[in-house]
Amino acid sequence: MSDKIVILAETKDNQLRNVTFEAIGAAKQVKPDGETVGIVCGSGDMENQAQEMIYYGADRVITVSNEKLENYTSEGYTQAIMEIIEEESPSGIVMGHTAIGKDLTPKIASKLGAGLVSDVTEIRLENEQLSFTRPIYSGKAFERKTITSDILFFTIRPNNIPMLERDESRTGDIQPKDIEISDLRTIIKEVIRKTSEGVDMSEASVVVAGGRGVKSEEGFEPLYELAEVLGGAVGASRGACDAGYCDYSLQIGQTGKVITPDLYIACGISGAIQHLAGMSNSKVIVAINKDADSNIFNIADYGIVGDIFEVIPLLIEEIKKIRQ
């Protein structure tokens, strides 16, 4: 088995997701002197995506272009990736712990007969022993795991493993590969996307989230403005989604998205345990709520007791002054 780590890239709107670059950083932590090989699947020309992986630390990138890979299906991507893995015989595989990563990696691990550590937030090397930290019990505790099988196979939570600096002077081989994709039981005829604006919440460094205290769909407008001046994304509690104030695609929590931004601003959110499971590992938490007894203040680094419709405009005004 070669001393190389394979990175399973993920794209969105024909662009590589940041978690792909973070996966390269994770590979370099695990095997600083090993070869890092990227795999990019899709349709059309993927040379630009492959080149970006090289700029961020990949040594070599294999691209698989096939019209049957235009949209993700577990069968199609598994066929393409397994053929490459069998040829490369890597010592490790890394991918982002995203919706696609959670679906694809267990299938590949099963076919390889390998263990899989999912949702890794930290990698440690102590006394020449690698360990991987991951949250359990909805983020209320953490466990450290070691991998004893031949292949180091793990997924990383976005915004936790630092990516390497982008270096346009780096060079590496880009190898297009033709792979036949056959016998697909699932064929995607059409993809209808809901219109979304702004930064992808799962990778945003700043998230402004609203709860029932926002009171209406119109009440989210100041949150969008605050997120815009901060270069962040907007999220919501399940209560706000259930009330029809916003779409469920914004839901954060145990039954929604789990995020780890650098800054999380909770606006009118009480702090139900299900919601905390999705954001409690944020690096800095700011809570704005007029109820001083709200549970959200128990985990907040900074708390503002006040009406969000009075506080948020003041924050926006001050931030704009600072950035002038």
Disulfide bonds with the S-S distance in Angstrom:
none
